[in-house]
Structures are given as structure tokens and as C-alpha cells.
């Protein structure tokens, strides 16, 4: 399954800043637009991995996983 997310980006003085609309806490700043896009991708992957591990730890044992799409 391929997931698409929306990065909101803008230049603010000498910096490029951005965040992901769908995932709170994924925000970054870099000196160039290209660096910002790459950093947002890395940060998003890390946040999704962390959230997945946290959800599985909270589930404990005897759980099921179900793929859903919206």
C-alpha cells in the first residue's frame, strides 16, 4: 500500500519550513527547499515507525491487524 501525505512548505526569511498536514509533530526547517523536502520525508518515516511500534506495544498480546484505507 502506498500512502500519500501533504507537506505544507514555505520560505520564511533565510529558512524553508514545512510540516505534514496529516501527522501532528512532523515539522522541519532547512536552508533549501530540496533539503526541507528530504528532511520531511525522513522525519515522517521515523514518526510513522515510532507510532506503529507504540501502537503494537500498547496492544500487548492477542491482537489483530487490519489494513484500512480512507
PDB file with one MODEL, atoms N, CA, C and O in Angstrom:
MODEL        1
ATOM      1  N   UNK A   1       0.848  -1.178   0.000  1.00  0.00           N
ATOM      2  CA  UNK A   1       0.000   0.000   0.000  1.00  0.00           C
ATOM      3  C   UNK A   1       0.894   1.242   0.000  1.00  0.00           C
ATOM      4  O   UNK A   1       1.803   1.363   0.821  1.00  0.00           O
ATOM      5  N   UNK A   2       0.631   2.139  -0.906  1.00  0.00           N
ATOM      6  CA  UNK A   2       1.392   3.377  -0.992  1.00  0.00           C
ATOM      7  C   UNK A   2       0.571   4.495  -0.359  1.00  0.00           C
ATOM      8  O   UNK A   2      -0.574   4.730  -0.745  1.00  0.00           O
ATOM      9  N   UNK A   3       1.154   5.170   0.600  1.00  0.00           N
ATOM     10  CA  UNK A   3       0.455   6.258   1.276  1.00  0.00           C
ATOM     11  C   UNK A   3       0.990   7.590   0.787  1.00  0.00           C
ATOM     12  O   UNK A   3       2.193   7.748   0.584  1.00  0.00           O
ATOM     13  N   UNK A   4       0.110   8.531   0.602  1.00  0.00           N
ATOM     14  CA  UNK A   4       0.493   9.875   0.200  1.00  0.00           C
ATOM     15  C   UNK A   4       0.127  10.840   1.323  1.00  0.00           C
ATOM     16  O   UNK A   4      -0.929  10.719   1.944  1.00  0.00           O
ATOM     17  N   UNK A   5       1.000  11.780   1.567  1.00  0.00           N
ATOM     18  CA  UNK A   5       0.799  12.782   2.603  1.00  0.00           C
ATOM     19  C   UNK A   5       1.003  14.157   1.985  1.00  0.00           C
ATOM     20  O   UNK A   5       1.582  14.283   0.906  1.00  0.00           O
ATOM     21  N   UNK A   6       0.528  15.177   2.666  1.00  0.00           N
ATOM     22  CA  UNK A   6       0.622  16.540   2.161  1.00  0.00           C
ATOM     23  C   UNK A   6       1.599  17.342   2.996  1.00  0.00           C
ATOM     24  O   UNK A   6       1.390  17.542   4.192  1.00  0.00           O
ATOM     25  N   UNK A   7       2.666  17.799   2.360  1.00  0.00           N
ATOM     26  CA  UNK A   7       3.630  18.669   3.026  1.00  0.00           C
ATOM     27  C   UNK A   7       3.272  20.118   2.715  1.00  0.00           C
ATOM     28  O   UNK A   7       3.123  20.499   1.554  1.00  0.00           O
ATOM     29  N   UNK A   8       3.140  20.907   3.754  1.00  0.00           N
ATOM     30  CA  UNK A   8       2.919  22.342   3.609  1.00  0.00           C
ATOM     31  C   UNK A   8       4.282  22.988   3.787  1.00  0.00           C
ATOM     32  O   UNK A   8       4.917  22.825   4.829  1.00  0.00           O
ATOM     33  N   UNK A   9       4.736  23.718   2.780  1.00  0.00           N
ATOM     34  CA  UNK A   9       6.074  24.307   2.858  1.00  0.00           C
ATOM     35  C   UNK A   9       6.030  25.781   2.485  1.00  0.00           C
ATOM     36  O   UNK A   9       5.200  26.218   1.687  1.00  0.00           O
ATOM     37  N   UNK A  10       6.945  26.533   3.082  1.00  0.00           N
ATOM     38  CA  UNK A  10       7.055  27.941   2.713  1.00  0.00           C
ATOM     39  C   UNK A  10       8.428  28.464   3.125  1.00  0.00           C
ATOM     40  O   UNK A  10       9.080  27.928   4.021  1.00  0.00           O
ATOM     41  N   UNK A  11       8.840  29.518   2.447  1.00  0.00           N
ATOM     42  CA  UNK A  11      10.092  30.162   2.801  1.00  0.00           C
ATOM     43  C   UNK A  11       9.796  31.261   3.807  1.00  0.00           C
ATOM     44  O   UNK A  11       8.865  32.047   3.635  1.00  0.00           O
ATOM     45  N   UNK A  12      10.604  31.304   4.864  1.00  0.00           N
ATOM     46  CA  UNK A  12      10.454  32.295   5.920  1.00  0.00           C
ATOM     47  C   UNK A  12      11.829  32.912   6.158  1.00  0.00           C
ATOM     48  O   UNK A  12      12.645  32.360   6.895  1.00  0.00           O
ATOM     49  N   UNK A  13      12.073  34.031   5.545  1.00  0.00           N
ATOM     50  CA  UNK A  13      13.399  34.646   5.621  1.00  0.00           C
ATOM     51  C   UNK A  13      14.409  33.767   4.901  1.00  0.00           C
ATOM     52  O   UNK A  13      14.220  33.420   3.735  1.00  0.00           O
ATOM     53  N   UNK A  14      15.480  33.408   5.596  1.00  0.00           N
ATOM     54  CA  UNK A  14      16.522  32.559   5.010  1.00  0.00           C
ATOM     55  C   UNK A  14      16.215  31.073   5.125  1.00  0.00           C
ATOM     56  O   UNK A  14      16.984  30.248   4.632  1.00  0.00           O
ATOM     57  N   UNK A  15      15.129  30.723   5.751  1.00  0.00           N
ATOM     58  CA  UNK A  15      14.821  29.315   6.019  1.00  0.00           C
ATOM     59  C   UNK A  15      13.607  28.853   5.241  1.00  0.00           C
ATOM     60  O   UNK A  15      12.713  29.639   4.929  1.00  0.00           O
ATOM     61  N   UNK A  16      13.590  27.567   4.933  1.00  0.00           N
ATOM     62  CA  UNK A  16      12.404  26.900   4.436  1.00  0.00           C
ATOM     63  C   UNK A  16      11.834  26.099   5.591  1.00  0.00           C
ATOM     64  O   UNK A  16      12.558  25.365   6.263  1.00  0.00           O
ATOM     65  N   UNK A  17      10.533  26.238   5.822  1.00  0.00           N
ATOM     66  CA  UNK A  17       9.886  25.496   6.903  1.00  0.00           C
ATOM     67  C   UNK A  17       8.737  24.674   6.315  1.00  0.00           C
ATOM     68  O   UNK A  17       8.142  25.041   5.302  1.00  0.00           O
ATOM     69  N   UNK A  18       8.445  23.564   6.972  1.00  0.00           N
ATOM     70  CA  UNK A  18       7.366  22.733   6.466  1.00  0.00           C
ATOM     71  C   UNK A  18       6.861  21.765   7.510  1.00  0.00           C
ATOM     72  O   UNK A  18       7.531  21.492   8.506  1.00  0.00           O
ATOM     73  N   UNK A  19       5.676  21.252   7.271  1.00  0.00           N
ATOM     74  CA  UNK A  19       5.067  20.281   8.169  1.00  0.00           C
ATOM     75  C   UNK A  19       4.136  19.404   7.338  1.00  0.00           C
ATOM     76  O   UNK A  19       3.790  19.741   6.206  1.00  0.00           O
ATOM     77  N   UNK A  20       3.739  18.278   7.919  1.00  0.00           N
ATOM     78  CA  UNK A  20       2.838  17.347   7.248  1.00  0.00           C
ATOM     79  C   UNK A  20       1.445  17.545   7.831  1.00  0.00           C
ATOM     80  O   UNK A  20       1.245  17.440   9.041  1.00  0.00           O
ATOM     81  N   UNK A  21       0.488  17.833   6.959  1.00  0.00           N
ATOM     82  CA  UNK A  21      -0.885  18.113   7.404  1.00  0.00           C
ATOM     83  C   UNK A  21      -1.481  16.970   8.205  1.00  0.00           C
ATOM     84  O   UNK A  21      -2.143  17.202   9.217  1.00  0.00           O
ATOM     85  N   UNK A  22      -1.256  15.746   7.766  1.00  0.00           N
ATOM     86  CA  UNK A  22      -1.959  14.602   8.321  1.00  0.00           C
ATOM     87  C   UNK A  22      -1.322  13.999   9.576  1.00  0.00           C
ATOM     88  O   UNK A  22      -1.953  13.188  10.254  1.00  0.00           O
ATOM     89  N   UNK A  23      -0.089  14.382   9.893  1.00  0.00           N
ATOM     90  CA  UNK A  23       0.603  13.767  11.028  1.00  0.00           C
ATOM     91  C   UNK A  23       1.148  14.863  11.948  1.00  0.00           C
ATOM     92  O   UNK A  23       2.161  15.485  11.628  1.00  0.00           O
ATOM     93  N   UNK A  24       0.496  15.105  13.071  1.00  0.00           N
ATOM     94  CA  UNK A  24       0.965  16.128  14.002  1.00  0.00           C
ATOM     95  C   UNK A  24       2.402  15.851  14.461  1.00  0.00           C
ATOM     96  O   UNK A  24       2.792  14.702  14.672  1.00  0.00           O
ATOM     97  N   UNK A  25       3.155  16.902  14.607  1.00  0.00           N
ATOM     98  CA  UNK A  25       4.515  16.780  15.120  1.00  0.00           C
ATOM     99  C   UNK A  25       5.577  16.597  14.061  1.00  0.00           C
ATOM    100  O   UNK A  25       6.766  16.665  14.372  1.00  0.00           O
ATOM    101  N   UNK A  26       5.186  16.366  12.817  1.00  0.00           N
ATOM    102  CA  UNK A  26       6.173  16.229  11.746  1.00  0.00           C
ATOM    103  C   UNK A  26       6.367  17.606  11.124  1.00  0.00           C
ATOM    104  O   UNK A  26       5.609  18.027  10.250  1.00  0.00           O
ATOM    105  N   UNK A  27       7.391  18.290  11.592  1.00  0.00           N
ATOM    106  CA  UNK A  27       7.716  19.610  11.069  1.00  0.00           C
ATOM    107  C   UNK A  27       9.228  19.775  11.048  1.00  0.00           C
ATOM    108  O   UNK A  27       9.937  19.216  11.885  1.00  0.00           O
ATOM    109  N   UNK A  28       9.711  20.550  10.081  1.00  0.00           N
ATOM    110  CA  UNK A  28      11.151  20.675   9.870  1.00  0.00           C
ATOM    111  C   UNK A  28      11.479  22.068   9.344  1.00  0.00           C
ATOM    112  O   UNK A  28      10.603  22.816   8.909  1.00  0.00           O
ATOM    113  N   UNK A  29      12.769  22.390   9.398  1.00  0.00           N
ATOM    114  CA  UNK A  29      13.265  23.601   8.746  1.00  0.00           C
ATOM    115  C   UNK A  29      14.641  23.315   8.177  1.00  0.00           C
ATOM    116  O   UNK A  29      15.441  22.593   8.772  1.00  0.00           O
ATOM    117  N   UNK A  30      14.906  23.899   7.005  1.00  0.00           N
ATOM    118  CA  UNK A  30      16.191  23.719   6.334  1.00  0.00           C
ATOM    119  C   UNK A  30      16.526  24.984   5.544  1.00  0.00           C
ATOM    120  O   UNK A  30      15.684  25.865   5.367  1.00  0.00           O
ATOM    121  N   UNK A  31      17.747  25.053   5.082  1.00  0.00           N
ATOM    122  CA  UNK A  31      18.201  26.227   4.324  1.00  0.00           C
ATOM    123  C   UNK A  31      17.713  26.224   2.880  1.00  0.00           C
ATOM    124  O   UNK A  31      17.577  27.288   2.275  1.00  0.00           O
ATOM    125  N   UNK A  32      17.442  25.028   2.308  1.00  0.00           N
ATOM    126  CA  UNK A  32      16.948  24.967   0.931  1.00  0.00           C
ATOM    127  C   UNK A  32      15.658  24.161   0.879  1.00  0.00           C
ATOM    128  O   UNK A  32      15.364  23.361   1.767  1.00  0.00           O
ATOM    129  N   UNK A  33      14.902  24.394  -0.182  1.00  0.00           N
ATOM    130  CA  UNK A  33      13.645  23.678  -0.387  1.00  0.00           C
ATOM    131  C   UNK A  33      13.906  22.182  -0.543  1.00  0.00           C
ATOM    132  O   UNK A  33      13.193  21.358   0.030  1.00  0.00           O
ATOM    133  N   UNK A  34      14.921  21.840  -1.314  1.00  0.00           N
ATOM    134  CA  UNK A  34      15.247  20.436  -1.556  1.00  0.00           C
ATOM    135  C   UNK A  34      15.624  19.719  -0.259  1.00  0.00           C
ATOM    136  O   UNK A  34      15.181  18.596  -0.020  1.00  0.00           O
ATOM    137  N   UNK A  35      16.436  20.360   0.576  1.00  0.00           N
ATOM    138  CA  UNK A  35      16.805  19.776   1.867  1.00  0.00           C
ATOM    139  C   UNK A  35      15.575  19.606   2.750  1.00  0.00           C
ATOM    140  O   UNK A  35      15.444  18.607   3.457  1.00  0.00           O
ATOM    141  N   UNK A  36      14.681  20.577   2.706  1.00  0.00           N
ATOM    142  CA  UNK A  36      13.464  20.512   3.510  1.00  0.00           C
ATOM    143  C   UNK A  36      12.609  19.311   3.109  1.00  0.00           C
ATOM    144  O   UNK A  36      12.150  18.563   3.973  1.00  0.00           O
ATOM    145  N   UNK A  37      12.394  19.124   1.821  1.00  0.00           N
ATOM    146  CA  UNK A  37      11.570  18.006   1.360  1.00  0.00           C
ATOM    147  C   UNK A  37      12.171  16.686   1.827  1.00  0.00           C
ATOM    148  O   UNK A  37      11.443  15.819   2.310  1.00  0.00           O
ATOM    149  N   UNK A  38      13.483  16.516   1.694  1.00  0.00           N
ATOM    150  CA  UNK A  38      14.133  15.280   2.114  1.00  0.00           C
ATOM    151  C   UNK A  38      14.021  15.083   3.625  1.00  0.00           C
ATOM    152  O   UNK A  38      13.758  13.971   4.084  1.00  0.00           O
ATOM    153  N   UNK A  39      14.218  16.139   4.393  1.00  0.00           N
ATOM    154  CA  UNK A  39      14.131  16.050   5.848  1.00  0.00           C
ATOM    155  C   UNK A  39      12.704  15.721   6.295  1.00  0.00           C
ATOM    156  O   UNK A  39      12.511  14.951   7.237  1.00  0.00           O
ATOM    157  N   UNK A  40      11.713  16.295   5.629  1.00  0.00           N
ATOM    158  CA  UNK A  40      10.321  15.981   5.953  1.00  0.00           C
ATOM    159  C   UNK A  40      10.043  14.502   5.695  1.00  0.00           C
ATOM    160  O   UNK A  40       9.385  13.850   6.506  1.00  0.00           O
ATOM    161  N   UNK A  41      10.533  13.966   4.583  1.00  0.00           N
ATOM    162  CA  UNK A  41      10.327  12.544   4.279  1.00  0.00           C
ATOM    163  C   UNK A  41      10.944  11.662   5.359  1.00  0.00           C
ATOM    164  O   UNK A  41      10.315  10.713   5.825  1.00  0.00           O
ATOM    165  N   UNK A  42      12.163  11.973   5.750  1.00  0.00           N
ATOM    166  CA  UNK A  42      12.855  11.186   6.786  1.00  0.00           C
ATOM    167  C   UNK A  42      12.098  11.272   8.103  1.00  0.00           C
ATOM    168  O   UNK A  42      11.869  10.255   8.757  1.00  0.00           O
ATOM    169  N   UNK A  43      11.712  12.479   8.491  1.00  0.00           N
ATOM    170  CA  UNK A  43      11.007  12.685   9.757  1.00  0.00           C
ATOM    171  C   UNK A  43       9.653  11.987   9.747  1.00  0.00           C
ATOM    172  O   UNK A  43       9.248  11.414  10.758  1.00  0.00           O
ATOM    173  N   UNK A  44       8.951  12.026   8.623  1.00  0.00           N
ATOM    174  CA  UNK A  44       7.660  11.340   8.505  1.00  0.00           C
ATOM    175  C   UNK A  44       7.840   9.835   8.658  1.00  0.00           C
ATOM    176  O   UNK A  44       7.087   9.198   9.395  1.00  0.00           O
ATOM    177  N   UNK A  45       8.835   9.252   7.969  1.00  0.00           N
ATOM    178  CA  UNK A  45       9.092   7.811   8.106  1.00  0.00           C
ATOM    179  C   UNK A  45       9.368   7.443   9.558  1.00  0.00           C
ATOM    180  O   UNK A  45       8.832   6.458  10.066  1.00  0.00           O
ATOM    181  N   UNK A  46      10.205   8.237  10.225  1.00  0.00           N
ATOM    182  CA  UNK A  46      10.533   7.971  11.625  1.00  0.00           C
ATOM    183  C   UNK A  46       9.301   8.065  12.519  1.00  0.00           C
ATOM    184  O   UNK A  46       9.116   7.234  13.408  1.00  0.00           O
ATOM    185  N   UNK A  47       8.459   9.072  12.289  1.00  0.00           N
ATOM    186  CA  UNK A  47       7.248   9.241  13.094  1.00  0.00           C
ATOM    187  C   UNK A  47       6.288   8.078  12.887  1.00  0.00           C
ATOM    188  O   UNK A  47       5.706   7.583  13.852  1.00  0.00           O
ATOM    189  N   UNK A  48       6.114   7.634  11.647  1.00  0.00           N
ATOM    190  CA  UNK A  48       5.216   6.517  11.375  1.00  0.00           C
ATOM    191  C   UNK A  48       5.738   5.226  12.003  1.00  0.00           C
ATOM    192  O   UNK A  48       4.968   4.452  12.571  1.00  0.00           O
ATOM    193  N   UNK A  49       7.045   4.997  11.900  1.00  0.00           N
ATOM    194  CA  UNK A  49       7.645   3.813  12.530  1.00  0.00           C
ATOM    195  C   UNK A  49       7.456   3.853  14.043  1.00  0.00           C
ATOM    196  O   UNK A  49       7.078   2.850  14.649  1.00  0.00           O
ATOM    197  N   UNK A  50       7.714   4.994  14.646  1.00  0.00           N
ATOM    198  CA  UNK A  50       7.555   5.144  16.091  1.00  0.00           C
ATOM    199  C   UNK A  50       6.108   4.915  16.508  1.00  0.00           C
ATOM    200  O   UNK A  50       5.842   4.195  17.471  1.00  0.00           O
ATOM    201  N   UNK A  51       5.176   5.526  15.786  1.00  0.00           N
ATOM    202  CA  UNK A  51       3.753   5.374  16.113  1.00  0.00           C
ATOM    203  C   UNK A  51       3.310   3.928  15.975  1.00  0.00           C
ATOM    204  O   UNK A  51       2.510   3.445  16.777  1.00  0.00           O
ATOM    205  N   UNK A  52       3.823   3.230  14.966  1.00  0.00           N
ATOM    206  CA  UNK A  52       3.468   1.823  14.779  1.00  0.00           C
ATOM    207  C   UNK A  52       3.972   0.998  15.956  1.00  0.00           C
ATOM    208  O   UNK A  52       3.221   0.205  16.524  1.00  0.00           O
ATOM    209  N   UNK A  53       5.234   1.176  16.326  1.00  0.00           N
ATOM    210  CA  UNK A  53       5.797   0.426  17.447  1.00  0.00           C
ATOM    211  C   UNK A  53       5.053   0.721  18.750  1.00  0.00           C
ATOM    212  O   UNK A  53       4.808  -0.181  19.551  1.00  0.00           O
ATOM    213  N   UNK A  54       4.702   1.974  18.949  1.00  0.00           N
ATOM    214  CA  UNK A  54       3.960   2.367  20.147  1.00  0.00           C
ATOM    215  C   UNK A  54       2.575   1.717  20.179  1.00  0.00           C
ATOM    216  O   UNK A  54       2.124   1.265  21.231  1.00  0.00           O
ATOM    217  N   UNK A  55       1.907   1.671  19.032  1.00  0.00           N
ATOM    218  CA  UNK A  55       0.575   1.055  18.957  1.00  0.00           C
ATOM    219  C   UNK A  55       0.654  -0.438  19.233  1.00  0.00           C
ATOM    220  O   UNK A  55      -0.189  -0.982  19.946  1.00  0.00           O
ATOM    221  N   UNK A  56       1.662  -1.108  18.672  1.00  0.00           N
ATOM    222  CA  UNK A  56       1.814  -2.545  18.900  1.00  0.00           C
ATOM    223  C   UNK A  56       2.153  -2.842  20.356  1.00  0.00           C
ATOM    224  O   UNK A  56       1.659  -3.816  20.924  1.00  0.00           O
ATOM    225  N   UNK A  57       2.986  -2.015  20.954  1.00  0.00           N
ATOM    226  CA  UNK A  57       3.321  -2.207  22.371  1.00  0.00           C
ATOM    227  C   UNK A  57       2.077  -2.030  23.242  1.00  0.00           C
ATOM    228  O   UNK A  57       1.884  -2.766  24.209  1.00  0.00           O
ATOM    229  N   UNK A  58       1.241  -1.061  22.902  1.00  0.00           N
ATOM    230  CA  UNK A  58       0.025  -0.818  23.681  1.00  0.00           C
ATOM    231  C   UNK A  58      -0.979  -1.957  23.520  1.00  0.00           C
ATOM    232  O   UNK A  58      -1.767  -2.221  24.429  1.00  0.00           O
ATOM    233  N   UNK A  59      -0.956  -2.632  22.370  1.00  0.00           N
ATOM    234  CA  UNK A  59      -1.901  -3.716  22.122  1.00  0.00           C
ATOM    235  C   UNK A  59      -1.593  -4.953  22.956  1.00  0.00           C
ATOM    236  O   UNK A  59      -2.482  -5.749  23.258  1.00  0.00           O
ATOM    237  N   UNK A  60      -0.340  -5.105  23.320  1.00  0.00           N
ATOM    238  CA  UNK A  60       0.019  -6.272  24.129  1.00  0.00           C
ATOM    239  C   UNK A  60       0.001  -7.546  23.314  1.00  0.00           C
ATOM    240  O   UNK A  60       0.675  -7.644  22.288  1.00  0.00           O
ATOM    241  N   UNK A  61      -0.774  -8.532  23.772  1.00  0.00           N
ATOM    242  CA  UNK A  61      -0.849  -9.820  23.079  1.00  0.00           C
ATOM    243  C   UNK A  61      -2.266 -10.061  22.587  1.00  0.00           C
ATOM    244  O   UNK A  61      -3.201  -9.352  22.959  1.00  0.00           O
ATOM    245  N   UNK A  62      -2.405 -11.078  21.741  1.00  0.00           N
ATOM    246  CA  UNK A  62      -3.718 -11.490  21.219  1.00  0.00           C
ATOM    247  C   UNK A  62      -4.456 -10.361  20.500  1.00  0.00           C
ATOM    248  O   UNK A  62      -5.633 -10.115  20.764  1.00  0.00           O
ATOM    249  N   UNK A  63      -3.778  -9.695  19.615  1.00  0.00           N
ATOM    250  CA  UNK A  63      -4.407  -8.632  18.821  1.00  0.00           C
ATOM    251  C   UNK A  63      -4.402  -9.022  17.356  1.00  0.00           C
ATOM    252  O   UNK A  63      -3.710  -9.958  16.957  1.00  0.00           O
ATOM    253  N   UNK A  64      -5.171  -8.308  16.560  1.00  0.00           N
ATOM    254  CA  UNK A  64      -5.209  -8.498  15.113  1.00  0.00           C
ATOM    255  C   UNK A  64      -4.878  -7.178  14.448  1.00  0.00           C
ATOM    256  O   UNK A  64      -5.171  -6.106  14.978  1.00  0.00           O
ATOM    257  N   UNK A  65      -4.273  -7.268  13.299  1.00  0.00           N
ATOM    258  CA  UNK A  65      -4.017  -6.079  12.491  1.00  0.00           C
ATOM    259  C   UNK A  65      -4.924  -6.126  11.264  1.00  0.00           C
ATOM    260  O   UNK A  65      -5.091  -7.184  10.656  1.00  0.00           O
ATOM    261  N   UNK A  66      -5.498  -5.008  10.905  1.00  0.00           N
ATOM    262  CA  UNK A  66      -6.396  -4.909   9.763  1.00  0.00           C
ATOM    263  C   UNK A  66      -5.983  -3.703   8.928  1.00  0.00           C
ATOM    264  O   UNK A  66      -5.932  -2.584   9.439  1.00  0.00           O
ATOM    265  N   UNK A  67      -5.688  -3.921   7.649  1.00  0.00           N
ATOM    266  CA  UNK A  67      -5.361  -2.818   6.736  1.00  0.00           C
ATOM    267  C   UNK A  67      -6.652  -2.080   6.397  1.00  0.00           C
ATOM    268  O   UNK A  67      -7.663  -2.699   6.067  1.00  0.00           O
ATOM    269  N   UNK A  68      -6.607  -0.767   6.480  1.00  0.00           N
ATOM    270  CA  UNK A  68      -7.772   0.042   6.128  1.00  0.00           C
ATOM    271  C   UNK A  68      -7.321   1.176   5.212  1.00  0.00           C
ATOM    272  O   UNK A  68      -6.157   1.578   5.224  1.00  0.00           O
ATOM    273  N   UNK A  69      -8.237   1.668   4.442  1.00  0.00           N
ATOM    274  CA  UNK A  69      -7.970   2.815   3.570  1.00  0.00           C
ATOM    275  C   UNK A  69      -9.130   3.779   3.709  1.00  0.00           C
ATOM    276  O   UNK A  69     -10.281   3.369   3.861  1.00  0.00           O
ATOM    277  N   UNK A  70      -8.824   5.040   3.657  1.00  0.00           N
ATOM    278  CA  UNK A  70      -9.876   6.056   3.745  1.00  0.00           C
ATOM    279  C   UNK A  70      -9.789   6.999   2.560  1.00  0.00           C
ATOM    280  O   UNK A  70     -10.590   7.928   2.450  1.00  0.00           O
TER     281      UNK A  70
ENDMDL
END
